[in-house]
């Protein structure tokens, strides 16, 4: 990457990208499970990744208002059967018909170059009541303020629930010595990984200096643009490169994947965890969510104008294969928006995802539809209110596909 600057020790927490939405694909929903698919050829057996070091206190607080609903639904419904499919789809969610409720681094004060860079990085843009990054201004349309950081940390919690507490899905052995987290945002994934792997050096990069001051001694954060040319030396190769929620923030995914391949050690792993920016249903109820459907089409149109795809998730597997990765696996999980599934585990995940989505409607609308398509703030606010109503409508059995893809650089590859 282009000579990364150390992240400021001050400020809140992160930036990243995440899911937006679009129309349905019918078929009666049933259970809650992921399907894993693999590139032909022997794959290594999966092993657990690092467990998250701490629970996100925000998530509990943000859902406190739903305690009564949680209690009402706790006894409703039974777990649905798992169904494992092949290459393409995935899991089925059965609606619950029994209930209708709902760093230690800082800028060198003696360096004029660092001082100038610090000034640029901290020169935030304030628009429509939200704060946006200053470094490479305009290259990323979502905010980096406290509200957005809360959303990103909630999303981290959802990913942990989906992966049963694991931070990654790749079968990595032996434990990695150097790890890179692209688009680290609040740094929560990198911090958890560093806590769980004290012998591993963990680097997190992002456009915004919003990581916390107190971090593990083996973690470092840098201000950097992952789309710039990477300048790491051969001795700085990584055993694992991780990227999550980058959709809408990357313009050239093929270049990014090639750079990841180049800067991995032979046998090293690349893993992406991406929500597909498309709301769907298996029972046709998405058709009635007209405002959400219109909203996700507008977001996708804006992303095309912005030239940063928000629906790239389901093409990442083939892109990694084309770049030379082997043992490429894809896992797709249908994540419900709301606690409508019968399966208790997916009901819990859906409750969190509904709150996460409700928090994300405003930044996506103001960023993509407002900034890119030129809508006024007033027009955006009207649409935001309508879409949030659809998100909270318990009659809509909507889900978003979360796609996990990992692949290995061949042992025979030359760094």
C-alpha positions in Angstrom: 0.0 0.0 0.0 1.1 3.6 -0.4 3.4 4.5 2.5 0.9 4.1 5.4 0.7 6.8 8.1 0.3 5.7 11.7 -3.2 6.0 12.9 -4.0 8.7 15.4 -4.5 7.5 18.9 -7.4 9.9 19.4 -10.9 9.7 18.0 -13.7 7.2 18.2 -13.8 3.9 16.2 -14.2 2.7 12.4 -15.1 2.7 8.7 -16.0 -0.1 6.5 -18.9 -1.1 4.2 -21.7 -3.3 4.5 -24.9 -4.5 3.1 -27.6 -2.6 1.1 -30.6 -4.4 -0.5 -33.1 -5.8 -3.8 -36.0 -8.1 -4.9 -37.0 -11.7 -3.9 -36.5 -15.2 -5.1 -39.4 -17.4 -4.1 -39.5 -20.8 -2.5 -40.9 -21.7 1.0 -38.4 -20.9 3.7 -37.4 -23.6 6.1 -34.2 -23.9 8.3 -31.1 -21.9 9.2 -27.8 -23.2 8.1 -24.9 -22.4 5.8 -23.7 -24.2 2.7 -20.1 -24.5 2.0 -18.8 -24.9 -1.5 -15.3 -25.5 -2.7 -13.2 -25.3 -5.8 -12.5 -28.8 -7.1 -9.3 -30.3 -5.7 -8.3 -31.3 -2.1 -9.2 -28.8 0.6 -7.7 -28.7 4.0 -10.0 -29.6 6.9 -11.5 -26.6 8.6 -10.2 -25.6 12.1 -11.7 -23.1 14.4 -10.5 -19.5 14.1 -9.7 -17.2 16.9 -12.5 -16.6 19.3 -13.5 -13.0 19.9 -12.0 -11.6 23.1 -14.9 -9.6 24.3 -18.6 -9.2 23.8 -19.7 -5.9 22.3 -21.5 -4.0 25.0 -23.2 -1.8 22.5 -25.2 -4.6 21.0 -26.9 -5.4 24.3 -27.6 -1.8 25.0 -29.0 -1.1 21.5 -31.5 -3.9 21.9 -32.5 -3.3 25.5 -35.7 -1.8 24.2 -36.6 -5.1 22.7 -36.3 -7.1 26.0 -40.1 -7.6 26.2 -40.2 -8.9 22.7 -37.3 -11.2 23.3 -39.0 -12.7 26.3 -42.2 -13.2 24.5 -40.5 -15.0 21.7 -38.0 -17.0 23.7 -40.3 -20.0 24.0 -41.8 -19.8 20.5 -40.7 -22.1 17.7 -38.5 -25.1 17.4 -35.2 -25.5 15.6 -35.6 -26.3 11.9 -33.7 -29.0 10.1 -30.3 -28.3 8.5 -30.1 -28.6 4.8 -26.7 -28.7 3.1 -26.7 -28.0 -0.6 -24.1 -27.8 -3.4 -22.3 -25.0 -5.1 -25.0 -22.4 -5.3 -27.5 -22.1 -2.5 -27.5 -22.2 0.8 -29.8 -22.3 3.7 -33.5 -22.0 4.2 -35.2 -20.1 7.0 -38.6 -21.1 8.3 -40.8 -18.4 9.6 -41.9 -18.8 13.2 -45.7 -18.8 12.9 -46.1 -19.2 16.7 -45.2 -15.6 17.4 -45.7 -12.3 15.7 -43.7 -10.1 18.2 -41.0 -8.7 17.4 -3.1 1.9 19.2 -0.3 2.8 20.9 1.0 4.7 17.8 0.6 8.4 17.3 1.9 11.1 15.0 5.5 12.2 15.6 5.2 15.8 16.8 8.7 16.6 15.6 8.0 15.6 12.0 6.6 18.3 9.7 5.6 15.6 7.2 3.6 13.8 9.9 2.1 17.1 11.1 0.9 17.9 7.6 -0.5 14.4 7.1 -2.2 14.5 10.5 -3.9 17.8 9.5 -5.1 16.2 6.3 -6.4 13.1 8.0 -8.2 14.9 10.7 -9.7 17.5 8.4 -13.1 15.8 8.5 -16.1 16.8 6.3 -19.4 17.5 8.0 -22.5 17.1 5.9 -26.2 16.5 6.8 -25.3 16.1 10.5 -22.8 13.3 9.8 -18.9 13.3 9.9 -16.9 11.9 7.0 -13.2 11.0 6.6 -10.6 13.6 5.5 -7.9 11.4 4.0 -8.6 10.7 0.3 -11.8 12.6 0.7 -14.7 11.4 -1.4 -13.3 8.0 -2.1 -15.7 6.5 0.5 -19.3 7.7 0.9 -20.2 6.4 4.4 -19.5 8.4 7.6 -16.9 7.7 10.3 -18.7 9.3 13.3 -19.8 7.7 16.6 -23.1 6.5 15.1 -21.3 4.7 12.3 -18.8 3.2 14.6 -21.6 1.8 16.7 -23.1 0.2 13.6 -19.8 -1.3 12.6 -19.3 -2.8 16.1 -22.8 -4.2 16.0 -22.0 -5.8 12.6 -18.9 -7.4 14.2 -21.1 -9.0 16.8 -23.4 -10.4 14.1 -20.4 -11.9 12.3 -19.3 -13.6 15.5 -22.8 -15.0 16.0 -22.8 -16.4 12.5 -19.4 -18.0 12.9 -20.1 -19.3 16.4 -17.5 -17.0 17.9 -14.8 -17.5 15.3 -13.0 -14.5 13.8 -12.3 -16.3 10.5 -13.4 -19.4 8.7 -10.2 -20.5 6.9 -8.5 -23.7 8.1 -5.3 -21.9 9.1 -2.4 -24.0 10.4 0.0 -23.3 12.0 -1.1 -20.1 13.8 -0.3 -17.1 11.7 2.7 -14.9 12.6 1.6 -11.8 10.6 -1.9 -10.7 9.8 -3.3 -7.8 7.8 -6.9 -6.5 8.3 -7.9 -4.3 5.3 -10.5 -1.6 6.0 -10.2 -2.3 9.8 -12.7 0.4 10.7 -13.0 0.6 14.5 -10.2 -2.0 14.7 -12.4 -4.4 16.7 -11.6 -7.5 14.6 -7.8 -6.8 14.7 -7.9 -6.1 18.4 -9.8 -9.3 19.1 -7.4 -11.3 16.9 -4.4 -9.8 18.6 -5.8 -10.6 22.0 -6.4 -14.2 21.0 -3.0 -14.6 19.3 -0.4 -12.7 21.4 2.5 -14.2 19.4 1.1 -12.7 16.1 1.7 -9.3 14.7 -1.6 -7.8 13.6 -1.8 -4.8 11.3 -5.0 -2.9 10.6 -5.4 -0.3 7.8 -8.1 2.2 7.1 -8.9 5.7 5.7 -10.0 6.9 9.1 -7.9 7.2 12.4 -10.8 6.1 14.5 -9.3 3.1 16.4 -9.0 3.2 20.2 -6.0 4.4 22.1 -5.5 1.3 24.2 -4.7 -1.7 22.1 -2.8 -5.0 22.5 1.0 -4.5 22.1 1.0 -6.8 19.1 -1.5 -4.7 17.2 -0.8 -1.6 15.0 -3.0 0.6 13.0 -2.1 2.7 9.9 -3.9 5.2 7.8 -3.8 3.8 4.3 -5.8 3.3 1.1 -6.0 -0.4 0.2 -6.5 0.5 -3.4 -3.1 2.3 -3.7 0.0 0.3 -4.6 1.2 -1.8 -1.7 4.9 -1.1 -0.7 5.5 -4.0 1.8 8.8 -5.8 1.4 9.1 -9.5 1.0 10.0 -9.8 4.7 6.7 -8.3 5.5 4.6 -10.9 3.9 1.4 -12.0 5.7 0.1 -15.4 6.7 -3.5 -14.2 6.7 -5.1 -11.2 5.0 -8.6 -10.4 6.1 -11.2 -8.1 4.7 -14.8 -7.6 5.8 -17.6 -5.3 4.8 -15.6 -3.7 2.0 -18.4 -3.7 -0.6 -19.0 -0.1 -1.8 -15.5 0.9 -0.8 -13.4 -0.9 -3.4 -13.3 0.1 -7.1 -11.0 -2.6 -8.5 -11.5 -5.9 -6.7 -9.3 -7.8 -9.2 -6.3 -5.5 -8.4 -7.0 -5.8 -4.6 -7.0 -9.6 -4.8 -3.8 -9.6 -6.9 -2.1 -7.4 -4.3 -3.2 -9.7 -1.5 -1.9 -12.7 -3.4 1.5 -11.0 -4.0 1.9 -10.0 -0.3 0.9 -13.4 1.2 3.5 -16.0 2.2 3.4 -19.2 0.2 0.6 -21.2 1.9 -0.9 -18.0 3.3 -4.7 -17.4 3.3 -7.0 -14.6 2.1 -10.5 -14.4 3.5 -13.3 -12.0 2.7 -16.5 -11.7 4.7 -19.1 -9.7 2.8 -22.8 -9.1 3.2 -24.6 -9.1 -0.2 -26.3 -5.8 -0.6 -29.6 -7.3 -1.6 -32.7 -8.0 0.5 -34.6 -11.1 -0.5 -37.3 -13.5 0.7 -38.1 -17.1 -0.1 -41.9 -16.8 0.5 -42.6 -13.7 -1.7 -43.1 -11.3 1.2 -40.3 -9.0 -0.1 -42.5 -8.1 -3.0 -44.7 -6.1 -0.5 -41.7 -4.2 0.9 -41.9 -1.6 -2.0 -40.0 1.2 -0.3 -37.1 -1.1 0.7 -37.1 -2.5 -2.9 -36.9 0.9 -4.4 -34.3 2.0 -1.9 -32.0 -0.9 -2.6 -32.3 -0.3 -6.4 -31.4 3.3 -5.9 -28.4 2.4 -3.7 -27.2 -0.1 -6.4 -27.7 2.5 -9.2 -25.6 5.0 -7.1 -22.9 2.4 -6.5 -22.6 1.9 -10.3 -22.3 5.6 -10.9 -19.7 5.7 -8.0 -17.9 2.7 -9.6 -17.7 0.8 -6.4 -19.8 -2.3 -6.5 -22.0 -3.1 -3.5 -23.1 -6.5 -4.9 -19.6 -8.0 -5.4 -19.9 -10.6 -2.7 -21.1 -13.5 -4.9 -18.3 -13.0 -7.5 -15.4 -13.1 -5.0 -14.9 -16.8 -5.2 -14.3 -16.8 -9.0 -12.1 -13.7 -8.7 -9.8 -15.5 -6.2 -9.6 -18.6 -8.4 -8.7 -16.4 -11.4 -5.9 -14.7 -9.3 -4.3 -18.1 -8.6 -5.7 -19.1 -5.2 -6.3 -22.8 -4.5 -8.6 -24.5 -2.0 -11.1 -21.7 -2.5 -14.2 -22.2 -0.4 -17.5 -20.2 -0.3 -20.0 -20.3 2.6 -23.3 -18.5 2.2 -25.6 -17.8 5.2 -29.0 -16.3 4.9 -29.2 -13.8 7.7 -32.8 -12.8 8.6 -33.8 -9.2 9.1 -35.8 -9.5 12.2 -36.6 -12.4 14.6 -39.0 -14.2 12.2 -37.3 -17.6 11.8 -38.4 -20.5 13.9 -34.8 -21.6 14.6 -33.8 -19.9 18.0 -30.2 -19.2 16.9 -31.3 -17.5 13.7 -34.1 -15.7 15.6 -31.4 -14.1 17.8 -29.2 -13.2 14.8 -32.2 -11.7 13.0 -33.0 -9.5 16.0 -29.5 -8.0 15.9 -29.5 -7.7 12.1 -32.8 -5.8 12.1 -31.2 -3.2 14.4 -28.0 -3.1 12.4 -30.0 -2.5 9.2 -32.1 0.2 10.8 -28.9 1.9 11.8 -27.5 1.6 8.3 -30.4 3.0 6.3 -29.5 6.7 7.0 -25.7 6.5 6.1 -26.4 4.5 3.0 -29.1 6.8 1.9 -27.3 10.1 2.6 -24.0 8.7 1.2 -25.1 6.9 -2.0 -28.5 8.4 -2.9 -27.8 11.8 -1.5 -24.1 12.4 -2.4 -23.9 10.4 -5.6 -27.4 10.7 -7.1 -27.9 14.3 -5.8 -31.0 13.9 -3.7 -31.6 16.7 -1.2 -31.4 15.9 2.6 -35.2 16.4 2.9 -35.9 13.9 0.1 -33.5 11.5 1.7 -35.1 11.8 5.1 -38.5 10.9 3.7 -37.2 7.8 2.1 -35.2 6.8 5.2 -38.4 6.9 7.3 -40.3 4.7 4.8 -37.5 2.1 4.5 -37.1 1.8 8.3 -40.8 1.0 8.5 -40.3 -1.8 6.0 -37.3 -3.1 8.0 -39.4 -3.2 11.2 -42.5 -4.8 9.5 -42.8 -8.3 11.1 -44.8 -9.5 8.1 -41.8 -9.4 5.8 -39.6 -12.5 6.0 -36.6 -10.8 4.5 -33.0 -11.9 4.7 -29.5 -10.8 3.4 -26.9 -13.3 2.2 -23.6 -13.1 4.1 -20.9 -14.6 2.0 -17.6 -16.0 3.4 -14.8 -16.8 0.9 -11.3 -18.0 1.7 -8.5 -19.3 -0.5 -4.8 -20.3 -0.1 -1.7 -19.1 -2.0 0.0 -22.3 -3.3 3.0 -23.4 -1.3 4.9 -23.6 -4.7 4.2 -19.9 -5.4 7.2 -17.5 -5.4 6.7 -14.4 -3.3 
